[in-house]
Amino acid sequence: MSTVLPGRTRTRTLAVAVTATALLAGALGVHTATAAAAAGTTDKVLVIGIDGTVLDRVKVANAPNLQGLMAQGMTAKSALYANPMAATSSGPGWSTIATGVWPDKHGVKDNSFTGKNYTAYPDFLTRIENAKPALNTYAAADWEPITSTDQNGPIFSSKVDKRLNLKGDRDGYGSEDPKIAAAAAAELQGQNPDAAFVYFGEIDHAGHTSGAAGQEYLNAIARVDVLIGRLLTAVQNRPTYNQENWKILVTTDHGHTDAGGHGGSSIQERGTFVIAKGAGIPAGSVRNDVKLVDVAATALQQVGVPTTGLDGVPLDSPDDDPFDTLRPTLQARVDETGIPAGTKGFTHTPPAGWSIDNSKMGTGGVTEWAGWAFATDEFWSQAQRDQWRELNVRSRDVFAVADSDEWDDKSHTGGYDSTLITPKWAVTGGTTRNLTFQTHYRHEAGQTAQVLVSYNGGAPTVVKSYTADAVATSESIALQVPAGATDVQVRFRYAGSNNWYWTVDNVRLG
């Protein structure tokens, strides 16, 4: 079963109500490329989605095209949310990739698509159409909700110029993925798409049937890699390729367990990645600050469309948070038993200019969380699953965490009371400065979380107290700088005893 879903008919494009058979014929050599810009370089973007793919397995598979992209560009590994924000399933995953926002905004929590909010947060191809309708957009997939209205979708709306849908479920990905590749290759080489999304589903199917640790999973990666090679070749064989600036992104919607399956909160199921190649991306580079929402932001920026309102940031806007400078110094577990022994992910040593006041902190407790620490998602979320630590999606790379719940798991005297202190930042009296940061706070009676500020070394004053959950929140606090003040210092004080936790990241004074 195949369907090409029409968008708008335009005089500058071929009619879009064509069949998959016609598109396949184009892949066999019928080239009808339209002219590129008469002068200068034309910016274009191709996003390739490979469902349920584990990056570590890609690295050891017979996958020269994917591995070539990694060698020629950037590789970034990251982790998803888990319930109750959303399941690690395809509906939320591809919605996050397409919209550039997390599930608490786009509304898709599982494959039922109940609560979807694509009107407020449309896919990146629709955003391109809304902002620059002269650009050509294209989407092809064989998981129906991506481009079809048949099953709860579509994720990519009818505003997209051309949408190809093939029915790849019910064991059909092995036969339908090659058709998707042929049709998309014909479009990429013989037509003139400015922004395209192409999806392959076979790897996820192999994960479900054989497990991610099995040879069949590697075989599926190898087969899909050949199809990706066809797309890359099609781009490079465009008659106008030398006058074009292409950015290629490859990503996945979720991971898989070794035995097969996803939807839960394990780090294997939450595993995602972004591979990117293009101008300005260093060859062989590896980053830890990239998130799945950055795919849409990068695609939009590539074709000159604003990214306002997205959770994602373009890849050429790397996070310069001082916490991230701590990554080379991160340590392996000490007292925690649920974290793999080889995972390095915490330190108590703050970055230059920052400090931690533990003068009121109890003694003993779990070493990793004895006062404010700096940790990664991979480390902290595995300390104890399914307690919302996985929902800290707006923190990137290394973040600060105060966790009285985990600290209490080992005998101690006294309670938890620790304060994280920023450097002194220069200010001008009589002005307003915005204190911004990402935070993830889970509340329970008996704990306190306060943001305090002091000017010119004076007594700290509370400017924000948390008395309820603040899940994966972006904070902005307006500071009214008093007359005569020349510097400000911010404190994050958390106190409790076997309560919950508080994280902060990317603290800035705007």
C-alpha positions in Angstrom: 0.0 0.0 0.0 1.4 3.4 -0.9 0.2 6.9 -0.9 1.5 10.2 -2.0 -0.3 12.9 0.0 -0.7 16.2 -1.8 0.2 19.6 -0.3 -0.5 22.8 -2.2 -0.3 22.9 -6.0 2.2 25.4 -7.3 3.2 26.6 -10.7 6.9 26.2 -9.9 6.6 22.4 -9.0 5.3 19.3 -10.7 1.9 18.1 -9.6 2.4 16.3 -6.3 -0.4 13.8 -6.7 1.9 11.2 -8.2 2.2 7.5 -7.5 5.1 5.7 -5.7 5.6 3.8 -9.0 6.3 7.1 -10.8 8.7 8.1 -8.2 10.5 4.8 -8.4 10.8 5.2 -12.1 12.5 8.5 -11.5 15.0 6.8 -9.2 16.0 4.6 -12.2 17.2 7.5 -14.2 14.5 10.0 -15.1 16.1 13.3 -14.1 14.0 16.4 -14.1 16.0 18.8 -12.0 15.0 22.4 -11.8 17.6 25.1 -12.0 19.2 26.2 -8.7 19.8 29.8 -8.0 21.5 31.6 -10.9 24.2 32.9 -8.7 25.6 32.3 -5.2 25.2 29.2 -3.0 21.8 27.7 -2.2 21.4 26.3 1.4 19.7 23.0 1.6 19.1 20.4 4.4 18.4 16.6 4.5 17.3 14.9 7.7 17.4 11.1 7.7 15.5 9.3 10.4 16.4 5.7 11.3 14.0 4.3 13.8 15.1 2.5 17.0 18.9 2.7 16.2 21.6 2.2 18.9 24.7 4.3 18.1 27.1 1.8 19.7 25.8 -0.9 17.3 26.2 1.5 14.3 29.9 1.8 15.2 30.5 -1.9 15.0 28.1 -2.7 12.1 29.0 -2.9 8.4 27.9 0.7 7.9 30.4 2.7 5.8 28.0 5.5 5.0 27.0 6.2 8.5 30.5 5.8 9.8 31.7 8.0 7.0 29.4 10.8 8.0 30.7 10.4 11.6 34.3 10.7 10.4 33.5 13.7 8.1 31.2 15.5 10.6 29.9 15.4 14.2 28.5 12.7 16.4 26.5 13.5 19.5 25.0 11.0 21.9 22.2 12.0 24.2 19.2 10.6 26.2 15.4 11.0 26.0 12.8 11.6 28.7 10.8 8.8 30.2 7.3 8.5 31.6 5.4 10.5 32.9 6.6 13.1 30.4 6.4 10.5 27.5 7.2 6.9 26.7 10.4 6.1 24.8 8.3 5.2 21.7 8.1 6.5 18.2 5.2 8.9 18.5 6.9 11.1 21.0 10.3 10.6 19.5 9.6 11.6 16.0 7.3 14.4 17.2 10.3 15.8 19.2 12.6 15.5 16.3 10.1 17.1 13.9 8.9 20.0 16.1 12.1 20.9 18.0 10.3 20.9 21.3 9.9 18.4 24.1 6.7 16.4 24.8 5.5 18.7 27.5 5.0 21.2 24.6 4.1 19.1 21.5 1.8 17.0 23.7 2.5 13.5 22.2 3.2 11.0 25.1 2.8 7.7 23.3 1.8 6.2 20.0 -1.9 7.1 20.5 -1.0 10.7 19.7 -3.6 11.8 22.2 -3.0 15.4 23.2 -0.9 16.3 20.2 -0.4 20.0 19.8 1.1 20.4 16.3 -1.0 23.6 15.7 1.1 25.4 18.3 4.3 23.4 17.6 4.4 22.4 13.9 7.0 20.2 12.3 10.1 22.0 10.8 9.0 21.5 7.2 5.7 23.2 8.0 7.5 26.0 9.7 9.6 26.4 6.6 6.5 26.6 4.4 4.9 29.1 6.7 8.0 31.4 6.7 9.3 30.8 3.2 6.6 29.3 1.0 8.8 29.6 -2.1 11.1 26.8 -0.7 10.4 23.2 -1.7 9.8 20.7 1.1 9.6 16.9 1.0 8.9 14.1 3.4 9.0 10.3 2.8 8.3 7.6 5.4 6.9 4.1 5.8 5.7 4.5 9.4 2.3 5.9 8.6 1.8 8.5 11.3 4.8 10.5 10.0 3.3 11.4 6.7 -0.2 9.9 6.7 -3.5 10.7 8.4 -4.3 6.9 8.5 -2.9 6.4 11.9 -3.1 9.3 14.3 -0.8 11.6 12.4 0.5 13.1 10.4 3.5 14.5 12.2 4.5 16.3 9.0 1.4 18.4 7.9 -0.3 18.8 4.6 1.5 22.1 4.1 4.6 20.1 3.1 4.9 20.2 -0.7 5.3 16.5 -1.3 4.7 13.7 1.2 5.3 10.0 0.3 3.8 7.4 2.6 4.4 3.7 2.3 2.9 1.1 4.6 6.0 -0.4 6.3 4.5 -1.9 9.4 3.5 -5.6 9.8 7.0 -6.8 8.8 7.0 -4.7 5.7 10.0 -2.4 6.4 12.4 -4.8 4.7 10.6 -4.3 1.4 9.3 -0.8 1.8 12.5 0.9 3.0 14.2 0.3 -0.4 11.2 1.9 -2.1 11.4 4.9 0.2 15.1 5.2 -0.6 14.5 4.9 -4.4 11.7 7.5 -4.4 13.7 9.9 -2.1 16.8 9.5 -4.2 14.9 10.4 -7.3 13.5 13.5 -5.6 16.8 14.6 -4.2 18.7 14.2 -7.4 16.1 14.9 -10.1 13.9 17.6 -8.4 14.8 20.6 -6.2 14.0 20.1 -2.6 15.3 22.7 -0.2 14.5 20.7 3.0 13.7 17.0 3.2 13.0 14.4 5.8 13.4 10.7 4.9 12.6 7.8 7.3 13.6 4.2 7.4 12.0 1.7 9.8 13.8 -1.7 9.3 16.3 -1.3 12.2 13.6 -0.8 14.8 11.8 -3.9 13.5 15.0 -5.9 13.8 15.4 -4.7 17.4 11.9 -5.9 18.2 12.3 -9.3 16.6 15.9 -10.1 17.4 17.1 -7.7 20.0 19.7 -4.9 19.7 22.6 -7.3 20.7 21.9 -9.8 17.9 23.5 -10.2 14.5 20.2 -9.5 12.7 20.2 -6.1 14.2 23.6 -5.4 12.8 22.5 -6.8 9.4 19.5 -4.4 9.4 21.9 -1.5 10.1 24.0 -2.6 7.2 21.0 -2.8 4.8 19.7 0.6 5.9 23.2 2.0 5.5 23.2 1.0 1.9 19.9 3.0 1.5 21.5 6.0 3.2 24.3 5.7 0.7 21.8 6.0 -2.1 20.5 9.3 -0.7 24.0 10.7 -0.2 24.9 9.7 -3.8 21.7 11.3 -5.1 22.6 14.6 -3.4 26.2 14.5 -4.7 25.0 13.8 -8.2 22.7 16.8 -8.4 23.6 18.9 -11.5 23.8 22.0 -9.2 25.5 20.3 -6.3 28.6 22.5 -6.6 26.5 25.6 -6.2 24.7 24.2 -3.1 25.5 24.1 0.6 24.0 20.9 2.0 23.7 20.0 5.7 23.0 16.3 6.3 21.6 15.1 9.7 20.9 11.6 10.8 19.0 10.8 14.0 16.9 8.3 15.8 13.7 8.4 17.9 14.7 6.0 20.7 17.0 3.1 21.6 16.5 -0.6 22.2 17.3 -3.0 25.0 19.8 -5.8 24.2 16.9 -8.3 24.3 14.7 -6.0 22.1 12.1 -3.5 23.0 11.7 0.1 24.2 9.2 2.4 25.9 10.7 2.3 29.4 13.2 4.3 31.3 16.5 2.4 30.9 19.4 4.3 29.5 19.4 1.9 26.6 15.8 2.7 25.7 16.4 6.4 26.2 19.5 6.4 24.0 19.4 8.7 20.9 22.0 10.5 18.8 22.6 13.1 16.1 25.1 12.7 13.3 25.7 15.9 11.3 27.8 16.8 8.3 28.1 20.2 6.6 29.9 23.5 6.5 31.3 24.6 9.9 31.0 21.1 11.4 34.5 19.9 12.3 35.4 16.4 10.9 35.4 13.6 13.5 34.0 15.9 16.2 32.1 14.5 19.2 29.8 16.6 21.4 27.9 16.0 24.6 25.7 19.1 24.7 23.4 18.2 21.7 19.8 17.2 22.2 17.2 15.6 19.9 15.3 18.9 19.7 18.3 20.5 18.0 17.6 18.6 14.7 14.7 20.8 13.8 16.5 24.0 15.0 19.5 23.2 12.8 17.4 22.4 9.8 15.4 25.6 10.1 18.6 27.7 10.5 20.1 26.1 7.5 17.4 27.5 5.3 17.1 30.8 7.0 14.0 30.3 9.1 13.8 31.6 12.7 14.0 29.1 15.6 12.0 31.3 18.0 10.0 29.3 20.5 11.9 26.0 20.1 13.6 24.1 22.8 16.3 23.1 20.3 19.3 25.3 19.3 21.2 25.1 16.1 24.4 23.0 16.1 26.5 26.1 15.4 25.4 27.5 18.7 27.3 25.2 21.1 26.6 25.5 24.8 29.4 27.4 26.6 28.1 26.7 30.1 31.0 26.6 32.6 29.6 23.4 34.1 30.4 21.6 30.9 34.1 22.3 31.3 34.1 19.8 34.1 33.5 16.8 31.9 37.2 15.8 31.7 37.3 15.6 35.5 34.2 13.5 36.1 34.6 10.5 38.3 33.1 7.0 38.4 30.7 5.8 41.1 31.8 5.5 44.7 28.8 4.4 46.8 26.1 4.2 44.1 25.4 0.6 42.9 22.9 1.1 40.2 25.3 3.1 38.0 27.6 1.1 35.8 31.2 1.0 37.1 32.6 2.4 33.9 30.4 5.4 33.7 32.2 8.6 34.7 29.7 11.2 35.6 30.1 13.2 38.8 32.4 15.6 40.7 32.1 17.9 43.6 34.7 20.3 42.3 33.0 23.4 40.8 34.2 25.3 37.8 36.5 28.3 38.1 34.9 31.1 40.0 32.1 29.0 41.5 32.0 27.6 45.0 29.9 25.3 47.3 29.1 26.1 50.9 28.7 22.9 52.9 29.1 24.4 56.3 25.6 23.4 57.3 25.8 20.0 55.6 25.5 16.8 57.6 28.3 14.2 57.5 28.3 10.8 55.9 25.6 9.8 53.4 26.2 8.7 49.8 29.4 10.2 48.6 28.2 11.2 45.2 25.5 13.5 46.5 27.1 14.9 49.7 26.2 18.5 48.9 25.9 20.0 45.5 27.5 17.9 42.8 28.0 18.2 39.1 26.8 15.3 37.0 25.6 14.1 33.7 22.2 12.7 32.8 23.6 9.2 32.1 25.1 9.1 35.6 22.4 10.8 37.7 19.3 9.3 36.1 20.7 5.8 36.7 21.2 6.4 40.4 17.4 5.6 40.8 15.1 5.1 37.8 11.4 6.2 37.5 11.6 9.0 40.0 11.4 11.8 37.3 15.2 12.2 37.1 14.8 11.2 33.4 12.6 14.3 32.9 15.5 16.7 33.3 15.6 17.2 29.5 16.4 20.9 29.4 19.7 20.5 31.1 22.6 19.8 28.8 25.9 17.9 29.3 27.0 18.6 32.9 24.6 20.2 35.3 24.5 20.9 39.1 22.4 18.7 41.3 21.4 18.6 44.9 19.8 15.2 45.8 18.8 14.6 49.4 16.9 11.5 48.4 19.9 9.6 47.1 22.3 11.1 49.8 20.1 9.6 52.5 20.6 6.0 51.2 23.7 5.7 53.4 23.9 6.4 57.1 24.7 10.0 58.0 24.4 12.5 60.9 22.5 15.8 60.4 20.5 16.9 57.4 21.1 18.0 53.9 21.9 21.7 53.5 24.1 22.9 50.7 24.5 26.1 48.8 25.9 26.6 45.3 27.5 30.0 44.7 28.2 31.8 41.5 31.1 34.1 40.8 30.6 37.8 41.3 29.2 39.4 38.2 29.6 43.1 37.4 26.4 45.1 37.3 25.3 48.8 37.2 23.2 50.2 39.9 19.6 51.2 38.9 19.4 48.7 36.1 17.4 45.5 35.6 19.3 42.3 34.9 17.7 38.9 34.0 18.9 35.9 35.8 18.2 32.8 33.6 18.8 29.1 34.2 17.4 25.7 33.5 16.0 23.9 36.5 14.4 20.6 37.4 12.9 20.5 40.9 10.8 17.9 42.6 9.1 19.1 45.8 8.2 17.4 49.0 7.1 19.0 52.3 10.1 19.5 54.6 12.6 20.6 51.9 13.5 24.1 50.8 14.9 25.4 47.6 15.8 29.1 47.3 17.6 31.4 44.9 19.3 34.3 46.8 21.2 37.3 45.6 23.7 39.6 47.3 25.1 42.9 46.0 28.6 44.2 46.9 29.0 41.4 49.4 25.9 42.3 51.4 23.5 39.9 53.0 21.8 37.4 50.6 18.1 38.1 49.9 15.7 35.5 48.6 14.4 36.2 45.1 12.8 32.9 44.4 11.5 30.0 46.5 10.2 26.7 45.1 7.2 25.3 46.9 5.9 23.0 44.1 7.4 20.8 41.4 9.2 22.7 38.6 9.7 20.0 36.0 12.3 20.7 33.3 11.7 24.5 33.6 13.4 27.5 32.0 13.6 30.2 34.6 14.0 34.0 34.1 14.1 36.2 37.2 14.3 40.0 36.9 16.8 41.4 39.3 16.4 45.1 40.2 19.9 46.2 40.8 20.0 48.7 43.7 21.6 52.1 43.3 25.4 52.0 43.9 25.7 48.3 43.4 28.7 47.2 41.3 28.5 43.4 41.6 26.0 40.6 42.2 26.4 37.1 43.4 23.7 34.4 43.2 23.2 31.5 45.6 21.2 28.3 45.2 20.4 26.8 48.6 18.8 23.4 49.0 17.9 21.9 52.3 16.1 18.7 53.3 16.4 15.2 54.6 15.4 12.2 52.4 13.2 14.4 50.3 13.7 14.9 46.5 16.2 16.9 44.5 17.0 20.1 42.6 19.1 20.7 39.4 20.3 23.9 37.8 22.1 24.4 34.6 23.3 27.2 32.2 23.1 29.9 34.8 23.4 33.3 33.1 23.0 37.0 34.0 21.5 38.6 30.9 
